Amino acid sequence: MTRAFVVLTYNRSDALLAVLRGLAPQCLPDDVVVIADDGSRTEHVEALHAGLPQFNCPVRHVWHPDVGFTAARARNLGALHAQADYVVFMDGDCIPNPRFAQQHALLAREGHFVNGSRVLLNEDLSRWVAAGKVNLAGLGVSDWLRLRFSGRVNKLSHLIHWPGAPGRDEARFRWKGIRSCNFGVWYRDLEAVNGFDESFSGWGHEDADLVLRLHHAGRVRRNGFWGTEVFHLWHRENSRDNEAANRERVHQREAGNVIRAERGLAEAATGEPAVVTALNG
């Protein structure tokens, strides 16, 4: 299968480059990396171009104008331009652990989507990592134990490797632990539900809505704990003014059988085109 890593970003090039430095050694020549840019300013785009690490696969930058929080549209555009069989969605502030790509490949299965896991880093450690002063991939078990006991990380689940762990598959919808920052799905399944729903307004729960609609379409959730962990860099919380309304909308859909997004992949394909740039090769 061809595989794409679609990395969402917005005005945080230092964090994005840290993510790409973690991803670059894991990509195979047949993979593709797509930077799904929700309208970053010129200085961040230039920093991406200047600091892009060496990849063995194509890297594309898909940018559309900043018109507010439109992460769903950025992800849909990224998936459209990836042209891959399988898509792993990531966030530009979530650094993959060294086994990330391998574990997603092991967990990918027909009729399933993979809901990954994350480890939270505190503000100090996040700043050091984004500045290139700490290489998370080079840390040993004793280093991680010190970081955990000092309160700089919230858990150590990435140190455990157990692909066959029980409790991975869930056929029914569950809110807890849904992570669009670490999410693998077959493109044909994403297409069947029309991708992320861009009609959700502001921050919140467009990822839960996607998971719900995938369940309605008969797909099964696979939990990616103990393998797919990403390291989430600290940041100030975004405005959550629309969180309650978005949550209520998902609850309403939970009671029905909605499968396709009201405005999603199909509409992104025929709407205003994105600016697509090949960053290497």
SVG drawing of the C-alpha trace seen along z (x, -y; Angstrom):
<svg xmlns="http://www.w3.org/2000/svg" viewBox="-31 -36 52 46">
<polyline fill="none" stroke="black" stroke-width="0.4" points="0.0,0.0 1.1,-3.6 1.1,-5.6 0.8,-9.3 1.6,-11.2 -0.5,-14.4 0.8,-16.9 -1.4,-19.8 0.3,-23.1 -0.4,-26.7 2.1,-29.4 4.4,-27.2 7.3,-26.3 9.8,-25.5 7.4,-22.7 6.7,-21.6 10.3,-21.1 10.8,-19.1 8.0,-16.8 9.6,-16.5 13.0,-15.7 11.3,-12.8 9.4,-11.6 12.2,-11.8 14.2,-8.7 11.0,-6.6 9.7,-7.3 10.1,-4.8 10.7,-5.8 7.1,-4.9 5.6,-7.1 4.6,-10.7 4.6,-13.5 2.0,-16.3 2.2,-19.5 -1.5,-20.5 -1.1,-24.2 -4.1,-26.1 -2.8,-29.5 0.6,-30.0 2.2,-33.4 5.1,-33.9 7.8,-33.7 6.7,-30.3 6.5,-29.0 10.0,-30.3 11.3,-28.7 9.8,-25.3 11.5,-25.6 14.8,-26.5 14.8,-23.9 13.3,-20.9 15.2,-17.8 16.4,-15.2 13.5,-12.8 13.7,-9.6 10.2,-10.3 8.4,-13.2 7.3,-16.1 4.5,-18.5 3.3,-21.7 -0.5,-22.3 -1.4,-25.8 -4.8,-27.6 -5.6,-31.1 -6.1,-31.8 -9.8,-32.4 -10.0,-31.3 -9.8,-27.8 -10.3,-25.5 -8.3,-22.4 -10.9,-20.1 -10.4,-21.7 -6.6,-21.7 -6.7,-18.0 -9.1,-17.2 -6.9,-19.1 -3.8,-17.3 -5.5,-13.9 -6.7,-14.9 -3.2,-15.9 -1.5,-12.9 -2.9,-10.4 -2.2,-7.5 -4.0,-4.3 -3.6,-4.9 -3.4,-8.2 -1.9,-8.9 -3.0,-12.2 -0.6,-14.0 -0.4,-17.5 2.5,-19.8 3.2,-19.9 3.2,-16.1 6.6,-14.4 6.4,-10.7 8.3,-8.2 11.0,-6.2 8.6,-3.2 5.6,-5.4 5.5,-4.6 6.3,-0.9 3.6,-0.5 1.0,-2.2 1.9,0.2 1.5,3.2 -1.9,2.0 -3.4,1.1 -6.1,3.6 -8.9,3.7 -12.2,2.4 -10.4,0.6 -9.0,-2.8 -6.2,-3.4 -6.7,-5.8 -3.2,-6.6 -1.9,-7.7 0.1,-10.7 2.4,-11.6 2.2,-15.2 5.4,-17.3 5.5,-20.2 6.3,-23.8 10.1,-23.7 10.7,-20.4 8.6,-21.4 10.7,-24.6 14.0,-22.7 12.7,-20.1 11.4,-22.8 14.7,-24.6 16.6,-21.4 18.3,-21.2 16.8,-17.9 16.5,-14.9 13.7,-12.8 14.7,-9.8 18.1,-9.7 16.8,-9.4 17.2,-6.2 14.9,-4.6 16.7,-6.2 16.3,-9.6 12.6,-9.1 12.2,-8.0 13.9,-11.2 11.6,-13.3 8.6,-11.4 9.6,-11.8 10.3,-15.5 6.9,-16.0 8.0,-17.0 6.1,-14.1 2.7,-12.7 3.3,-9.0 5.8,-6.5 3.5,-4.3 5.9,-4.8 8.5,-2.6 6.2,0.4 6.0,2.4 3.1,4.7 1.4,4.9 -0.8,7.8 -2.2,6.2 -5.8,7.1 -8.5,4.4 -7.3,2.8 -10.5,3.2 -13.7,1.4 -16.7,1.7 -18.8,-0.8 -18.3,-4.6 -16.6,-5.9 -15.6,-9.5 -12.6,-9.0 -9.1,-9.1 -10.0,-10.2 -6.9,-11.8 -6.9,-13.4 -3.3,-14.3 -2.4,-10.6 -5.0,-8.8 -4.6,-6.2 -7.4,-5.5 -7.7,-3.9 -8.3,-6.6 -11.3,-4.7 -12.9,-4.7 -12.2,-8.4 -13.8,-9.0 -16.8,-6.9 -17.7,-9.2 -16.6,-12.3 -13.7,-13.1 -13.6,-15.6 -16.8,-17.8 -15.8,-21.4 -19.2,-22.6 -18.1,-22.3 -17.4,-25.8 -14.3,-26.6 -12.4,-24.3 -13.7,-21.0 -15.0,-17.5 -14.7,-17.3 -12.4,-14.4 -15.1,-12.7 -17.6,-13.3 -15.3,-11.5 -14.9,-8.6 -18.6,-8.3 -19.4,-8.4 -16.7,-5.7 -18.5,-3.5 -21.8,-4.2 -20.2,-3.0 -19.2,0.3 -15.5,-0.4 -13.9,0.6 -11.6,-1.5 -8.1,-0.1 -6.4,-1.7 -2.8,-2.5 -1.5,-2.6 1.9,-1.0 3.3,-1.7 2.1,-4.7 2.7,-7.4 3.5,-10.9 5.0,-13.5 2.7,-16.5 4.5,-19.8 2.9,-22.2 1.0,-25.2 -1.6,-27.6 -5.1,-26.3 -7.0,-27.6 -10.3,-29.4 -13.1,-26.8 -16.1,-29.1 -17.9,-26.6 -16.9,-23.4 -20.3,-22.9 -22.2,-23.4 -19.9,-21.1 -20.3,-18.4 -24.0,-18.7 -24.0,-18.3 -22.0,-15.0 -24.5,-13.8 -27.3,-14.5 -25.6,-12.5 -24.9,-9.7 -28.6,-9.2 -29.0,-8.9 -27.0,-7.2 -25.2,-10.0 -22.3,-8.7 -21.2,-11.4 -19.9,-14.8 -22.1,-17.7 -19.1,-19.5 -16.0,-17.4 -13.6,-15.8 -15.8,-16.0 -16.4,-19.7 -12.7,-20.4 -11.9,-18.8 -14.2,-21.1 -13.8,-24.3 -11.1,-27.0 -7.8,-25.2 -4.9,-25.1 -1.4,-26.2 0.6,-23.0 4.4,-23.1 6.9,-20.2 9.5,-20.8 12.0,-18.2 13.0,-16.1"/>
</svg>
